[in-house]
């Protein structure tokens, strides 16, 4: 059984980008969600993202353990743990959102071609396919291999900055990781982000 997806999301995800002015939507050959930068100051940006489809899991535990467990479950889905038995291309980033009370949502954005073809149903019921609507986000990118305390401090600083700019933060923080674990710290791209109203 193929997962349902609205025509709006398919159209929004089709092709390499969703709007004129869209940033290059790959990193090291991996597809990433399409966005347009509305404003920037240093490493901080206000971005407008198009609609997308994600595979996600909710995991209880500390941040690092949760992202590792979540990655394993999602990798199982895209590497054949689905009703079609086929593989789905890996994308970046791996996203992690704090839901509070020790629960983290870990997600992969599904590649546009796979969405257009019809996503297979996950075999593991913990993996959920979800359509995410277009959204505005405030994002800060940085390198290194940050620990949980550093990520939390960056999130707090970004939220303070956003509110000082008159932006209304709605949801987050969301952490994004773009590179394999063996990537040198200085070559890594990480992001911290918040949804905006």
Wavefront OBJ file of the C-alpha trace (Angstrom):
o trace
v 0.000 0.000 0.000
v 1.394 3.374 -1.011
v 1.259 6.297 1.418
v -1.219 9.063 0.520
v 0.212 12.423 -0.413
v -1.564 15.559 -1.534
v -0.997 16.938 -5.010
v 0.116 20.211 -3.417
v 3.051 18.534 -1.661
v 4.068 16.624 -4.790
v 4.094 19.850 -6.814
v 5.943 21.722 -4.074
v 8.670 19.091 -3.890
v 9.021 18.427 -7.629
v 12.356 19.215 -9.205
v 15.460 20.581 -7.562
v 13.729 23.557 -5.964
v 10.293 24.937 -5.285
v 10.636 28.627 -6.130
v 12.778 31.031 -8.068
v 15.715 32.029 -5.894
v 15.846 28.683 -4.104
v 19.260 27.859 -2.686
v 21.248 24.926 -4.098
v 19.376 22.018 -2.594
v 22.108 19.431 -2.192
v 25.048 18.892 0.136
v 27.797 16.505 -0.924
v 25.411 15.016 -3.465
v 22.547 14.444 -1.018
v 19.190 16.159 -1.545
v 18.127 18.633 1.124
v 14.864 20.525 1.721
v 14.300 23.501 -0.572
v 14.223 26.996 0.896
v 14.600 30.681 0.063
v 16.602 33.004 2.328
v 14.447 35.989 3.305
v 17.034 37.713 5.522
v 20.506 36.967 6.863
v 22.938 38.241 9.465
v 26.186 36.301 9.676
v 25.419 32.607 10.121
v 21.781 33.340 11.030
v 19.070 33.235 8.373
v 15.327 33.553 8.100
v 14.243 30.939 5.568
v 11.002 30.076 3.803
v 10.672 26.335 3.211
v 8.327 24.616 0.793
v 6.020 21.767 1.746
v 7.739 18.405 2.184
v 7.144 14.867 3.320
v 9.122 13.367 6.181
v 9.587 9.980 7.781
v 9.853 10.431 11.537
v 9.991 8.586 14.835
v 9.474 9.684 18.440
v 12.227 8.492 20.776
v 12.528 8.894 24.533
v 15.962 9.491 26.049
v 18.777 12.006 26.124
v 19.465 13.974 22.937
v 22.448 12.002 21.664
v 20.978 8.564 22.372
v 17.647 9.605 20.839
v 19.167 10.771 17.562
v 21.199 7.560 17.272
v 18.164 5.354 17.921
v 15.959 7.423 15.630
v 18.534 7.345 12.836
v 18.673 3.552 13.032
v 14.886 3.193 12.779
v 14.621 5.613 9.855
v 17.595 4.049 8.059
v 15.825 0.704 8.379
v 12.820 2.162 6.529
v 14.763 3.699 3.640
v 17.107 0.718 3.240
v 14.264 -1.712 2.571
v 12.149 -1.934 5.727
v 8.999 -1.041 3.839
v 6.140 -2.841 2.084
v 7.877 -2.525 -1.289
v 11.210 -3.804 -0.001
v 13.028 -1.210 -2.090
v 15.559 1.402 -1.110
v 14.844 5.126 -0.840
v 17.689 7.612 -1.340
v 19.263 9.120 1.760
v 18.799 12.866 2.207
v 20.224 15.453 4.573
v 19.922 16.673 7.225
v 18.935 14.307 9.999
v 16.631 16.511 12.064
v 15.932 16.243 15.763
v 13.189 18.223 17.513
v 12.707 18.501 21.267
v 9.144 17.576 22.201
v 9.735 18.028 25.941
v 9.732 15.541 28.813
v 12.630 13.593 27.303
v 10.920 12.868 23.976
v 12.642 13.700 20.686
v 11.305 13.523 17.153
v 13.932 12.393 14.653
v 13.158 12.816 10.946
v 14.417 12.416 7.393
v 12.956 14.449 4.547
v 11.832 12.111 1.782
v 13.413 12.715 -1.646
v 11.176 14.461 -4.178
v 11.434 11.636 -6.741
v 10.364 9.035 -4.176
v 7.437 11.192 -3.069
v 6.313 11.670 -6.667
v 6.540 7.906 -7.298
v 4.584 7.089 -4.129
v 6.254 6.263 -0.847
v 6.004 2.703 0.452
v 4.491 2.066 3.880
v 7.009 1.480 6.689
v 7.076 -2.043 8.133
v 7.949 -0.662 11.567
v 4.890 1.088 13.000
v 7.139 3.491 14.920
v 8.103 5.117 11.598
v 5.445 7.617 10.530
v 5.162 9.400 7.166
v 3.924 12.952 7.523
v 3.316 15.878 5.219
v 4.824 19.088 6.591
v 3.369 22.344 5.268
v 5.414 25.266 3.980
v 7.002 27.103 6.896
v 9.247 29.984 7.900
v 12.205 29.240 10.143
v 15.082 31.068 11.773
v 18.271 29.015 11.415
v 21.905 29.235 12.488
v 24.574 27.043 10.900
v 27.873 26.135 12.537
v 30.673 23.580 12.327
v 32.136 21.287 14.967
v 30.944 18.334 16.999
v 28.790 20.022 19.645
v 27.555 18.315 22.776
v 24.030 18.683 24.146
v 24.923 21.627 26.382
v 26.450 23.513 23.444
v 23.394 22.809 21.286
v 21.078 24.072 24.020
v 23.172 27.234 24.491
v 23.131 27.913 20.744
v 19.367 27.420 20.668
v 18.852 29.880 23.529
v 21.077 32.484 21.857
v 19.269 32.077 18.529
v 15.866 32.425 20.160
v 16.988 35.591 21.976
v 18.349 37.017 18.708
v 15.159 36.165 16.794
v 12.963 37.824 19.389
v 15.220 40.914 19.363
v 14.584 41.116 15.598
v 10.830 41.116 16.207
v 10.390 37.512 15.038
v 7.864 35.327 16.849
v 9.265 31.897 17.627
v 6.641 29.155 17.592
v 8.291 25.753 17.796
v 11.703 24.273 18.466
v 14.477 23.983 18.926
v 15.158 21.757 15.948
v 18.699 20.458 15.465
v 19.980 19.410 12.038
v 23.035 17.305 11.234
v 24.367 17.098 7.677
v 27.484 14.966 7.796
v 28.611 11.422 8.524
v 30.047 10.781 12.009
v 33.596 10.390 10.639
v 33.574 13.873 9.037
v 36.244 16.102 10.650
v 34.747 18.634 13.072
v 35.811 21.668 11.029
v 34.140 20.266 7.875
v 30.802 19.479 9.495
v 27.602 21.472 9.045
v 25.138 21.553 11.914
v 22.142 23.816 12.377
v 19.857 24.925 15.151
v 16.456 26.298 14.169
v 13.054 27.475 15.350
v 9.725 27.618 13.548
v 8.320 31.126 13.148
v 4.731 32.327 13.333
l 1 2 3 4 5 6 7 8 9 10 11 12 13 14 15 16 17 18 19 20 21 22 23 24 25 26 27 28 29 30 31 32 33 34 35 36 37 38 39 40 41 42 43 44 45 46 47 48 49 50 51 52 53 54 55 56 57 58 59 60 61 62 63 64 65 66 67 68 69 70 71 72 73 74 75 76 77 78 79 80 81 82 83 84 85 86 87 88 89 90 91 92 93 94 95 96 97 98 99 100 101 102 103 104 105 106 107 108 109 110 111 112 113 114 115 116 117 118 119 120 121 122 123 124 125 126 127 128 129 130 131 132 133 134 135 136 137 138 139 140 141 142 143 144 145 146 147 148 149 150 151 152 153 154 155 156 157 158 159 160 161 162 163 164 165 166 167 168 169 170 171 172 173 174 175 176 177 178 179 180 181 182 183 184 185 186 187 188 189 190 191 192 193 194 195 196 197
